[in-house]
Amino acid sequence: MNLFSLYLVGATLLYAGVGIFVMVVAFVILDFLTPGSLWEEIEQKQNVAVAIFAGMIALGLSVIVAAAIVG
């Protein structure tokens, strides 16, 4: 592999790591701001509405993070 492709692989891994970190931090903040525990509602109580809400938040955040990374 040449140096240019190694640079691109490294940059891709770095941006993926930053994106995953931002998503985790956003979910921790969301869990803090909502009453009760999101994961308890989804896993133990099988609350479909909360699962859909969390999925839509993840989708929205991923679009925002991707747009921020692309520039």
N, CA, C and O atoms as a Maestro MAE file, in Angstrom:
{
 s_m_m2io_version
 :::
 2.0.0
}

f_m_ct {
 s_m_title
 :::
 protein
 m_atom[284] {
  # First column is atom index #
  i_m_mmod_type
  r_m_x_coord
  r_m_y_coord
  r_m_z_coord
  i_m_residue_number
  s_m_chain_name
  s_m_pdb_residue_name
  s_m_pdb_atom_name
  i_m_atomic_number
  :::
  1 25 0.845 -1.189 0.000 1 A "MET " " N  " 7
  2 3 0.000 0.000 0.000 1 A "MET " " CA " 6
  3 2 0.885 1.246 0.000 1 A "MET " " C  " 6
  4 15 1.929 1.300 0.650 1 A "MET " " O  " 8
  5 25 0.442 2.206 -0.728 2 A "ASN " " N  " 7
  6 3 1.225 3.428 -0.730 2 A "ASN " " CA " 6
  7 2 0.800 4.323 0.436 2 A "ASN " " C  " 6
  8 15 -0.177 4.045 1.132 2 A "ASN " " O  " 8
  9 25 1.543 5.382 0.627 3 A "LEU " " N  " 7
  10 3 1.333 6.261 1.770 3 A "LEU " " CA " 6
  11 2 -0.016 6.969 1.705 3 A "LEU " " C  " 6
  12 15 -0.641 7.210 2.738 3 A "LEU " " O  " 8
  13 25 -0.465 7.304 0.499 4 A "PHE " " N  " 7
  14 3 -1.733 8.016 0.351 4 A "PHE " " CA " 6
  15 2 -2.907 7.168 0.820 4 A "PHE " " C  " 6
  16 15 -3.797 7.669 1.507 4 A "PHE " " O  " 8
  17 25 -2.919 5.891 0.457 5 A "SER " " N  " 7
  18 3 -4.036 5.040 0.865 5 A "SER " " CA " 6
  19 2 -3.988 4.754 2.366 5 A "SER " " C  " 6
  20 15 -5.037 4.622 2.996 5 A "SER " " O  " 8
  21 25 -2.789 4.657 2.949 6 A "LEU " " N  " 7
  22 3 -2.691 4.494 4.402 6 A "LEU " " CA " 6
  23 2 -3.220 5.727 5.126 6 A "LEU " " C  " 6
  24 15 -3.858 5.615 6.173 6 A "LEU " " O  " 8
  25 25 -2.951 6.900 4.565 7 A "TYR " " N  " 7
  26 3 -3.474 8.138 5.137 7 A "TYR " " CA " 6
  27 2 -4.998 8.135 5.104 7 A "TYR " " C  " 6
  28 15 -5.636 8.523 6.083 7 A "TYR " " O  " 8
  29 25 -5.584 7.706 4.000 8 A "LEU " " N  " 7
  30 3 -7.040 7.679 3.888 8 A "LEU " " CA " 6
  31 2 -7.665 6.674 4.848 8 A "LEU " " C  " 6
  32 15 -8.715 6.943 5.432 8 A "LEU " " O  " 8
  33 25 -7.029 5.524 5.014 9 A "VAL " " N  " 7
  34 3 -7.538 4.526 5.960 9 A "VAL " " CA " 6
  35 2 -7.475 5.079 7.379 9 A "VAL " " C  " 6
  36 15 -8.421 4.919 8.151 9 A "VAL " " O  " 8
  37 25 -6.375 5.722 7.724 10 A "GLY " " N  " 7
  38 3 -6.239 6.318 9.054 10 A "GLY " " CA " 6
  39 2 -7.258 7.413 9.298 10 A "GLY " " C  " 6
  40 15 -7.850 7.489 10.374 10 A "GLY " " O  " 8
  41 25 -7.465 8.263 8.300 11 A "ALA " " N  " 7
  42 3 -8.442 9.336 8.442 11 A "ALA " " CA " 6
  43 2 -9.851 8.779 8.582 11 A "ALA " " C  " 6
  44 15 -10.649 9.292 9.366 11 A "ALA " " O  " 8
  45 25 -10.159 7.738 7.831 12 A "THR " " N  " 7
  46 3 -11.477 7.116 7.927 12 A "THR " " CA " 6
  47 2 -11.707 6.526 9.306 12 A "THR " " C  " 6
  48 15 -12.777 6.701 9.888 12 A "THR " " O  " 8
  49 25 -10.711 5.829 9.833 13 A "LEU " " N  " 7
  50 3 -10.843 5.252 11.174 13 A "LEU " " CA " 6
  51 2 -10.959 6.333 12.246 13 A "LEU " " C  " 6
  52 15 -11.717 6.181 13.204 13 A "LEU " " O  " 8
  53 25 -10.213 7.418 12.087 14 A "LEU " " N  " 7
  54 3 -10.294 8.521 13.039 14 A "LEU " " CA " 6
  55 2 -11.678 9.159 13.021 14 A "LEU " " C  " 6
  56 15 -12.265 9.386 14.079 14 A "LEU " " O  " 8
  57 25 -12.202 9.449 11.843 15 A "TYR " " N  " 7
  58 3 -13.526 10.051 11.741 15 A "TYR " " CA " 6
  59 2 -14.613 9.108 12.244 15 A "TYR " " C  " 6
  60 15 -15.581 9.556 12.859 15 A "TYR " " O  " 8
  61 25 -14.469 7.818 11.995 16 A "ALA " " N  " 7
  62 3 -15.440 6.848 12.512 16 A "ALA " " CA " 6
  63 2 -15.408 6.829 14.034 16 A "ALA " " C  " 6
  64 15 -16.456 6.780 14.677 16 A "ALA " " O  " 8
  65 25 -14.221 6.867 14.607 17 A "GLY " " N  " 7
  66 3 -14.097 6.900 16.065 17 A "GLY " " CA " 6
  67 2 -14.704 8.150 16.669 17 A "GLY " " C  " 6
  68 15 -15.388 8.084 17.690 17 A "GLY " " O  " 8
  69 25 -14.454 9.289 16.041 18 A "VAL " " N  " 7
  70 3 -15.039 10.543 16.526 18 A "VAL " " CA " 6
  71 2 -16.560 10.501 16.411 18 A "VAL " " C  " 6
  72 15 -17.264 10.948 17.316 18 A "VAL " " O  " 8
  73 25 -17.064 9.972 15.311 19 A "GLY " " N  " 7
  74 3 -18.512 9.872 15.130 19 A "GLY " " CA " 6
  75 2 -19.163 8.971 16.158 19 A "GLY " " C  " 6
  76 15 -20.219 9.305 16.696 19 A "GLY " " O  " 8
  77 25 -18.548 7.833 16.438 20 A "ILE " " N  " 7
  78 3 -19.094 6.918 17.448 20 A "ILE " " CA " 6
  79 2 -19.049 7.567 18.823 20 A "ILE " " C  " 6
  80 15 -19.996 7.440 19.600 20 A "ILE " " O  " 8
  81 25 -17.959 8.262 19.131 21 A "PHE " " N  " 7
  82 3 -17.851 8.946 20.418 21 A "PHE " " CA " 6
  83 2 -18.939 10.007 20.575 21 A "PHE " " C  " 6
  84 15 -19.560 10.104 21.633 21 A "PHE " " O  " 8
  85 25 -19.171 10.794 19.540 22 A "VAL " " N  " 7
  86 3 -20.205 11.833 19.595 22 A "VAL " " CA " 6
  87 2 -21.588 11.208 19.773 22 A "VAL " " C  " 6
  88 15 -22.412 11.738 20.519 22 A "VAL " " O  " 8
  89 25 -21.850 10.090 19.099 23 A "MET " " N  " 7
  90 3 -23.145 9.411 19.244 23 A "MET " " CA " 6
  91 2 -23.343 8.906 20.672 23 A "MET " " C  " 6
  92 15 -24.433 9.040 21.229 23 A "MET " " O  " 8
  93 25 -22.304 8.330 21.264 24 A "VAL " " N  " 7
  94 3 -22.412 7.818 22.633 24 A "VAL " " CA " 6
  95 2 -22.651 8.959 23.612 24 A "VAL " " C  " 6
  96 15 -23.496 8.846 24.500 24 A "VAL " " O  " 8
  97 25 -21.919 10.051 23.459 25 A "VAL " " N  " 7
  98 3 -22.102 11.206 24.340 25 A "VAL " " CA " 6
  99 2 -23.512 11.777 24.188 25 A "VAL " " C  " 6
  100 15 -24.140 12.151 25.178 25 A "VAL " " O  " 8
  101 25 -24.005 11.844 22.967 26 A "ALA " " N  " 7
  102 3 -25.354 12.367 22.737 26 A "ALA " " CA " 6
  103 2 -26.407 11.477 23.389 26 A "ALA " " C  " 6
  104 15 -27.374 11.988 23.953 26 A "ALA " " O  " 8
  105 25 -26.242 10.158 23.325 27 A "PHE " " N  " 7
  106 3 -27.206 9.266 23.967 27 A "PHE " " CA " 6
  107 2 -27.136 9.359 25.485 27 A "PHE " " C  " 6
  108 15 -28.162 9.241 26.155 27 A "PHE " " O  " 8
  109 25 -25.948 9.567 26.036 28 A "VAL " " N  " 7
  110 3 -25.833 9.746 27.487 28 A "VAL " " CA " 6
  111 2 -26.549 11.026 27.906 28 A "VAL " " C  " 6
  112 15 -27.251 11.042 28.917 28 A "VAL " " O  " 8
  113 25 -26.378 12.089 27.142 29 A "ILE " " N  " 7
  114 3 -27.073 13.346 27.441 29 A "ILE " " CA " 6
  115 2 -28.580 13.171 27.289 29 A "ILE " " C  " 6
  116 15 -29.344 13.659 28.122 29 A "ILE " " O  " 8
  117 25 -29.013 12.487 26.245 30 A "LEU " " N  " 7
  118 3 -30.439 12.240 26.041 30 A "LEU " " CA " 6
  119 2 -31.016 11.415 27.182 30 A "LEU " " C  " 6
  120 15 -32.115 11.699 27.659 30 A "LEU " " O  " 8
  121 25 -30.289 10.404 27.621 31 A "ASP " " N  " 7
  122 3 -30.747 9.570 28.729 31 A "ASP " " CA " 6
  123 2 -30.829 10.381 30.017 31 A "ASP " " C  " 6
  124 15 -31.712 10.149 30.842 31 A "ASP " " O  " 8
  125 25 -29.915 11.331 30.192 32 A "PHE " " N  " 7
  126 3 -29.935 12.192 31.375 32 A "PHE " " CA " 6
  127 2 -31.127 13.149 31.347 32 A "PHE " " C  " 6
  128 15 -31.721 13.426 32.388 32 A "PHE " " O  " 8
  129 25 -31.478 13.650 30.172 33 A "LEU " " N  " 7
  130 3 -32.543 14.649 30.063 33 A "LEU " " CA " 6
  131 2 -33.948 14.055 30.098 33 A "LEU " " C  " 6
  132 15 -34.902 14.756 30.435 33 A "LEU " " O  " 8
  133 25 -34.091 12.791 29.760 34 A "THR " " N  " 7
  134 3 -35.413 12.168 29.762 34 A "THR " " CA " 6
  135 2 -35.685 11.529 31.117 34 A "THR " " C  " 6
  136 15 -34.764 11.055 31.782 34 A "THR " " O  " 8
  137 25 -36.953 11.516 31.524 35 A "PRO " " N  " 7
  138 3 -37.275 10.873 32.806 35 A "PRO " " CA " 6
  139 2 -37.124 9.357 32.702 35 A "PRO " " C  " 6
  140 15 -37.551 8.754 31.718 35 A "PRO " " O  " 8
  141 25 -36.523 8.750 33.704 36 A "GLY " " N  " 7
  142 3 -36.315 7.305 33.685 36 A "GLY " " CA " 6
  143 2 -35.120 6.936 32.830 36 A "GLY " " C  " 6
  144 15 -34.403 7.803 32.331 36 A "GLY " " O  " 8
  145 25 -34.916 5.655 32.668 37 A "SER " " N  " 7
  146 3 -33.797 5.139 31.885 37 A "SER " " CA " 6
  147 2 -34.302 4.664 30.528 37 A "SER " " C  " 6
  148 15 -35.238 3.867 30.453 37 A "SER " " O  " 8
  149 25 -33.684 5.153 29.461 38 A "LEU " " N  " 7
  150 3 -34.098 4.735 28.121 38 A "LEU " " CA " 6
  151 2 -33.885 3.246 27.919 38 A "LEU " " C  " 6
  152 15 -34.749 2.560 27.372 38 A "LEU " " O  " 8
  153 25 -32.734 2.742 28.360 39 A "TRP " " N  " 7
  154 3 -32.427 1.331 28.129 39 A "TRP " " CA " 6
  155 2 -33.334 0.424 28.949 39 A "TRP " " C  " 6
  156 15 -33.696 -0.663 28.499 39 A "TRP " " O  " 8
  157 25 -33.703 0.861 30.147 40 A "GLU " " N  " 7
  158 3 -34.638 0.064 30.951 40 A "GLU " " CA " 6
  159 2 -35.999 0.008 30.268 40 A "GLU " " C  " 6
  160 15 -36.639 -1.043 30.234 40 A "GLU " " O  " 8
  161 25 -36.433 1.122 29.731 41 A "GLU " " N  " 7
  162 3 -37.723 1.157 29.030 41 A "GLU " " CA " 6
  163 2 -37.703 0.261 27.794 41 A "GLU " " C  " 6
  164 15 -38.678 -0.436 27.512 41 A "GLU " " O  " 8
  165 25 -36.601 0.280 27.064 42 A "ILE " " N  " 7
  166 3 -36.527 -0.494 25.823 42 A "ILE " " CA " 6
  167 2 -36.341 -1.982 26.108 42 A "ILE " " C  " 6
  168 15 -37.049 -2.816 25.544 42 A "ILE " " O  " 8
  169 25 -35.394 -2.318 26.977 43 A "GLU " " N  " 7
  170 3 -35.052 -3.727 27.189 43 A "GLU " " CA " 6
  171 2 -36.016 -4.445 28.121 43 A "GLU " " C  " 6
  172 15 -36.509 -5.523 27.790 43 A "GLU " " O  " 8
  173 25 -36.288 -3.864 29.274 44 A "GLN " " N  " 7
  174 3 -37.084 -4.579 30.274 44 A "GLN " " CA " 6
  175 2 -38.584 -4.430 30.049 44 A "GLN " " C  " 6
  176 15 -39.335 -5.399 30.157 44 A "GLN " " O  " 8
  177 25 -39.013 -3.217 29.736 45 A "LYS " " N  " 7
  178 3 -40.447 -2.970 29.583 45 A "LYS " " CA " 6
  179 2 -40.931 -3.159 28.151 45 A "LYS " " C  " 6
  180 15 -42.134 -3.117 27.894 45 A "LYS " " O  " 8
  181 25 -40.002 -3.368 27.212 46 A "GLN " " N  " 7
  182 3 -40.329 -3.580 25.796 46 A "GLN " " CA " 6
  183 2 -41.187 -2.443 25.227 46 A "GLN " " C  " 6
  184 15 -42.154 -2.688 24.505 46 A "GLN " " O  " 8
  185 25 -40.828 -1.218 25.553 47 A "ASN " " N  " 7
  186 3 -41.573 -0.046 25.110 47 A "ASN " " CA " 6
  187 2 -41.158 0.297 23.672 47 A "ASN " " C  " 6
  188 15 -40.067 0.813 23.432 47 A "ASN " " O  " 8
  189 25 -42.044 0.001 22.733 48 A "VAL " " N  " 7
  190 3 -41.739 0.198 21.315 48 A "VAL " " CA " 6
  191 2 -41.632 1.684 20.978 48 A "VAL " " C  " 6
  192 15 -40.805 2.069 20.151 48 A "VAL " " O  " 8
  193 25 -42.450 2.516 21.602 49 A "ALA " " N  " 7
  194 3 -42.412 3.947 21.312 49 A "ALA " " CA " 6
  195 2 -41.058 4.548 21.686 49 A "ALA " " C  " 6
  196 15 -40.515 5.368 20.946 49 A "ALA " " O  " 8
  197 25 -40.520 4.147 22.814 50 A "VAL " " N  " 7
  198 3 -39.211 4.653 23.231 50 A "VAL " " CA " 6
  199 2 -38.117 4.118 22.302 50 A "VAL " " C  " 6
  200 15 -37.159 4.832 22.006 50 A "VAL " " O  " 8
  201 25 -38.248 2.885 21.845 51 A "ALA " " N  " 7
  202 3 -37.270 2.322 20.915 51 A "ALA " " CA " 6
  203 2 -37.285 3.075 19.585 51 A "ALA " " C  " 6
  204 15 -36.230 3.350 19.014 51 A "ALA " " O  " 8
  205 25 -38.469 3.404 19.096 52 A "ILE " " N  " 7
  206 3 -38.574 4.177 17.856 52 A "ILE " " CA " 6
  207 2 -37.993 5.571 18.058 52 A "ILE " " C  " 6
  208 15 -37.290 6.083 17.187 52 A "ILE " " O  " 8
  209 25 -38.281 6.185 19.201 53 A "PHE " " N  " 7
  210 3 -37.740 7.503 19.528 53 A "PHE " " CA " 6
  211 2 -36.210 7.469 19.554 53 A "PHE " " C  " 6
  212 15 -35.563 8.342 18.976 53 A "PHE " " O  " 8
  213 25 -35.632 6.472 20.214 54 A "ALA " " N  " 7
  214 3 -34.174 6.357 20.293 54 A "ALA " " CA " 6
  215 2 -33.577 6.099 18.909 54 A "ALA " " C  " 6
  216 15 -32.507 6.616 18.590 54 A "ALA " " O  " 8
  217 25 -34.254 5.312 18.096 55 A "GLY " " N  " 7
  218 3 -33.777 5.058 16.742 55 A "GLY " " CA " 6
  219 2 -33.789 6.306 15.879 55 A "GLY " " C  " 6
  220 15 -32.859 6.540 15.108 55 A "GLY " " O  " 8
  221 25 -34.824 7.098 16.003 56 A "MET " " N  " 7
  222 3 -34.898 8.336 15.229 56 A "MET " " CA " 6
  223 2 -33.857 9.347 15.698 56 A "MET " " C  " 6
  224 15 -33.290 10.083 14.890 56 A "MET " " O  " 8
  225 25 -33.610 9.380 17.002 57 A "ILE " " N  " 7
  226 3 -32.547 10.249 17.515 57 A "ILE " " CA " 6
  227 2 -31.196 9.802 16.951 57 A "ILE " " C  " 6
  228 15 -30.390 10.637 16.541 57 A "ILE " " O  " 8
  229 25 -30.947 8.498 16.930 58 A "ALA " " N  " 7
  230 3 -29.686 7.974 16.383 58 A "ALA " " CA " 6
  231 2 -29.553 8.310 14.904 58 A "ALA " " C  " 6
  232 15 -28.476 8.695 14.449 58 A "ALA " " O  " 8
  233 25 -30.626 8.169 14.162 59 A "LEU " " N  " 7
  234 3 -30.594 8.482 12.735 59 A "LEU " " CA " 6
  235 2 -30.332 9.968 12.508 59 A "LEU " " C  " 6
  236 15 -29.509 10.330 11.667 59 A "LEU " " O  " 8
  237 25 -31.015 10.820 13.243 60 A "GLY " " N  " 7
  238 3 -30.805 12.257 13.110 60 A "GLY " " CA " 6
  239 2 -29.397 12.676 13.493 60 A "GLY " " C  " 6
  240 15 -28.777 13.491 12.810 60 A "GLY " " O  " 8
  241 25 -28.893 12.120 14.587 61 A "LEU " " N  " 7
  242 3 -27.537 12.451 15.012 61 A "LEU " " CA " 6
  243 2 -26.498 11.958 14.019 61 A "LEU " " C  " 6
  244 15 -25.489 12.625 13.790 61 A "LEU " " O  " 8
  245 25 -26.736 10.800 13.433 62 A "SER " " N  " 7
  246 3 -25.767 10.283 12.466 62 A "SER " " CA " 6
  247 2 -25.705 11.160 11.218 62 A "SER " " C  " 6
  248 15 -24.631 11.334 10.642 62 A "SER " " O  " 8
  249 25 -26.826 11.707 10.800 63 A "VAL " " N  " 7
  250 3 -26.826 12.621 9.651 63 A "VAL " " CA " 6
  251 2 -26.068 13.900 10.000 63 A "VAL " " C  " 6
  252 15 -25.298 14.408 9.186 63 A "VAL " " O  " 8
  253 25 -26.283 14.420 11.205 64 A "ILE " " N  " 7
  254 3 -25.598 15.639 11.633 64 A "ILE " " CA " 6
  255 2 -24.096 15.405 11.747 64 A "ILE " " C  " 6
  256 15 -23.302 16.228 11.290 64 A "ILE " " O  " 8
  257 25 -23.704 14.285 12.355 65 A "VAL " " N  " 7
  258 3 -22.277 13.976 12.506 65 A "VAL " " CA " 6
  259 2 -21.629 13.770 11.140 65 A "VAL " " C  " 6
  260 15 -20.515 14.241 10.913 65 A "VAL " " O  " 8
  261 25 -22.302 13.078 10.232 66 A "ALA " " N  " 7
  262 3 -21.750 12.859 8.894 66 A "ALA " " CA " 6
  263 2 -21.589 14.181 8.148 66 A "ALA " " C  " 6
  264 15 -20.584 14.389 7.468 66 A "ALA " " O  " 8
  265 25 -22.561 15.066 8.268 67 A "ALA " " N  " 7
  266 3 -22.456 16.369 7.605 67 A "ALA " " CA " 6
  267 2 -21.328 17.201 8.206 67 A "ALA " " C  " 6
  268 15 -20.640 17.927 7.489 67 A "ALA " " O  " 8
  269 25 -21.140 17.099 9.512 68 A "ALA " " N  " 7
  270 3 -20.057 17.845 10.152 68 A "ALA " " CA " 6
  271 2 -18.693 17.311 9.728 68 A "ALA " " C  " 6
  272 15 -17.745 18.082 9.571 68 A "ALA " " O  " 8
  273 25 -18.589 16.007 9.542 69 A "ILE " " N  " 7
  274 3 -17.312 15.419 9.133 69 A "ILE " " CA " 6
  275 2 -16.989 15.769 7.683 69 A "ILE " " C  " 6
  276 15 -15.845 16.088 7.358 69 A "ILE " " O  " 8
  277 25 -17.997 15.710 6.815 70 A "VAL " " N  " 7
  278 3 -17.779 16.008 5.399 70 A "VAL " " CA " 6
  279 2 -17.437 17.483 5.205 70 A "VAL " " C  " 6
  280 15 -16.614 17.836 4.360 70 A "VAL " " O  " 8
  281 25 -18.075 18.331 5.991 71 A "GLY " " N  " 7
  282 3 -17.754 19.749 5.927 71 A "GLY " " CA " 6
  283 2 -18.819 20.481 5.268 71 A "GLY " " C  " 6
  284 15 -18.731 21.699 5.118 71 A "GLY " " O  " 8
  :::
 }
 m_bond[283] {
  # First column is bond index #
  i_m_from
  i_m_to
  i_m_order
  :::
  1 1 2 1
  2 2 3 1
  3 3 4 2
  4 3 5 1
  5 5 6 1
  6 6 7 1
  7 7 8 2
  8 7 9 1
  9 9 10 1
  10 10 11 1
  11 11 12 2
  12 11 13 1
  13 13 14 1
  14 14 15 1
  15 15 16 2
  16 15 17 1
  17 17 18 1
  18 18 19 1
  19 19 20 2
  20 19 21 1
  21 21 22 1
  22 22 23 1
  23 23 24 2
  24 23 25 1
  25 25 26 1
  26 26 27 1
  27 27 28 2
  28 27 29 1
  29 29 30 1
  30 30 31 1
  31 31 32 2
  32 31 33 1
  33 33 34 1
  34 34 35 1
  35 35 36 2
  36 35 37 1
  37 37 38 1
  38 38 39 1
  39 39 40 2
  40 39 41 1
  41 41 42 1
  42 42 43 1
  43 43 44 2
  44 43 45 1
  45 45 46 1
  46 46 47 1
  47 47 48 2
  48 47 49 1
  49 49 50 1
  50 50 51 1
  51 51 52 2
  52 51 53 1
  53 53 54 1
  54 54 55 1
  55 55 56 2
  56 55 57 1
  57 57 58 1
  58 58 59 1
  59 59 60 2
  60 59 61 1
  61 61 62 1
  62 62 63 1
  63 63 64 2
  64 63 65 1
  65 65 66 1
  66 66 67 1
  67 67 68 2
  68 67 69 1
  69 69 70 1
  70 70 71 1
  71 71 72 2
  72 71 73 1
  73 73 74 1
  74 74 75 1
  75 75 76 2
  76 75 77 1
  77 77 78 1
  78 78 79 1
  79 79 80 2
  80 79 81 1
  81 81 82 1
  82 82 83 1
  83 83 84 2
  84 83 85 1
  85 85 86 1
  86 86 87 1
  87 87 88 2
  88 87 89 1
  89 89 90 1
  90 90 91 1
  91 91 92 2
  92 91 93 1
  93 93 94 1
  94 94 95 1
  95 95 96 2
  96 95 97 1
  97 97 98 1
  98 98 99 1
  99 99 100 2
  100 99 101 1
  101 101 102 1
  102 102 103 1
  103 103 104 2
  104 103 105 1
  105 105 106 1
  106 106 107 1
  107 107 108 2
  108 107 109 1
  109 109 110 1
  110 110 111 1
  111 111 112 2
  112 111 113 1
  113 113 114 1
  114 114 115 1
  115 115 116 2
  116 115 117 1
  117 117 118 1
  118 118 119 1
  119 119 120 2
  120 119 121 1
  121 121 122 1
  122 122 123 1
  123 123 124 2
  124 123 125 1
  125 125 126 1
  126 126 127 1
  127 127 128 2
  128 127 129 1
  129 129 130 1
  130 130 131 1
  131 131 132 2
  132 131 133 1
  133 133 134 1
  134 134 135 1
  135 135 136 2
  136 135 137 1
  137 137 138 1
  138 138 139 1
  139 139 140 2
  140 139 141 1
  141 141 142 1
  142 142 143 1
  143 143 144 2
  144 143 145 1
  145 145 146 1
  146 146 147 1
  147 147 148 2
  148 147 149 1
  149 149 150 1
  150 150 151 1
  151 151 152 2
  152 151 153 1
  153 153 154 1
  154 154 155 1
  155 155 156 2
  156 155 157 1
  157 157 158 1
  158 158 159 1
  159 159 160 2
  160 159 161 1
  161 161 162 1
  162 162 163 1
  163 163 164 2
  164 163 165 1
  165 165 166 1
  166 166 167 1
  167 167 168 2
  168 167 169 1
  169 169 170 1
  170 170 171 1
  171 171 172 2
  172 171 173 1
  173 173 174 1
  174 174 175 1
  175 175 176 2
  176 175 177 1
  177 177 178 1
  178 178 179 1
  179 179 180 2
  180 179 181 1
  181 181 182 1
  182 182 183 1
  183 183 184 2
  184 183 185 1
  185 185 186 1
  186 186 187 1
  187 187 188 2
  188 187 189 1
  189 189 190 1
  190 190 191 1
  191 191 192 2
  192 191 193 1
  193 193 194 1
  194 194 195 1
  195 195 196 2
  196 195 197 1
  197 197 198 1
  198 198 199 1
  199 199 200 2
  200 199 201 1
  201 201 202 1
  202 202 203 1
  203 203 204 2
  204 203 205 1
  205 205 206 1
  206 206 207 1
  207 207 208 2
  208 207 209 1
  209 209 210 1
  210 210 211 1
  211 211 212 2
  212 211 213 1
  213 213 214 1
  214 214 215 1
  215 215 216 2
  216 215 217 1
  217 217 218 1
  218 218 219 1
  219 219 220 2
  220 219 221 1
  221 221 222 1
  222 222 223 1
  223 223 224 2
  224 223 225 1
  225 225 226 1
  226 226 227 1
  227 227 228 2
  228 227 229 1
  229 229 230 1
  230 230 231 1
  231 231 232 2
  232 231 233 1
  233 233 234 1
  234 234 235 1
  235 235 236 2
  236 235 237 1
  237 237 238 1
  238 238 239 1
  239 239 240 2
  240 239 241 1
  241 241 242 1
  242 242 243 1
  243 243 244 2
  244 243 245 1
  245 245 246 1
  246 246 247 1
  247 247 248 2
  248 247 249 1
  249 249 250 1
  250 250 251 1
  251 251 252 2
  252 251 253 1
  253 253 254 1
  254 254 255 1
  255 255 256 2
  256 255 257 1
  257 257 258 1
  258 258 259 1
  259 259 260 2
  260 259 261 1
  261 261 262 1
  262 262 263 1
  263 263 264 2
  264 263 265 1
  265 265 266 1
  266 266 267 1
  267 267 268 2
  268 267 269 1
  269 269 270 1
  270 270 271 1
  271 271 272 2
  272 271 273 1
  273 273 274 1
  274 274 275 1
  275 275 276 2
  276 275 277 1
  277 277 278 1
  278 278 279 1
  279 279 280 2
  280 279 281 1
  281 281 282 1
  282 282 283 1
  283 283 284 2
  :::
 }
}
